[in-house]
């Protein structure tokens, strides 16, 4: 579906990408719409393996005590971006400070200062996750960005944002383990093969 095919819904009002995003979501329930760099990113509803991978990833985070008084493990929470007046992203999974409610900005999005980690599981939009969002999250200075790349069977860990890009980017392959920076609030080790197996479609 092309966002360009959606007509501006309010002809008498100033042009608003947010209004177009809201219209797309109203017309297509289940679709996720984000605005990054002044562009609409539209993602269809996730499949079961996508959801299964997220559930599996939440388990070690919660077991490490990251869903408690200091931090929370949340899905699909909007992150306000500094890349444009209406820009926001909705990461699949995030580790956030427990006082996130105090950092509400607008449009169901929150200040990136309270995000310790964001994580995406790729769908058909893998280039957006590996490129577009990598830049946006680095500009928002989110400390850790994890991408479960289902197409290429890798787990990418990006750290040390400098406001333009992540200084450190390490892809991990099946058979390896990922130890995430303890800056997220606890020591967490992920099994790459297990994550990718959960995220794989049966036909893959």
Buried (B, 14 or more C-beta within 10 A) or exposed (E): EEBEEBEEEEEEEEEBBBBBBBBBBEEBEEBBBBBBEEBBBBBEEBEEBBBBBBEBBBEBBEEBEBBEEEBBBBBEBBBBBEBBEBBBBBBBBBBBBBEBEEBBBEEEBBBBEBBBBBBBBBBEBBEBBBEBBBBBBBBBEBBBBBBBBBEEBBBBBBBEBEEEBBEEBEBBEBEBEBEBBEEBBBEBEBBBBBBBBBBBEEEE
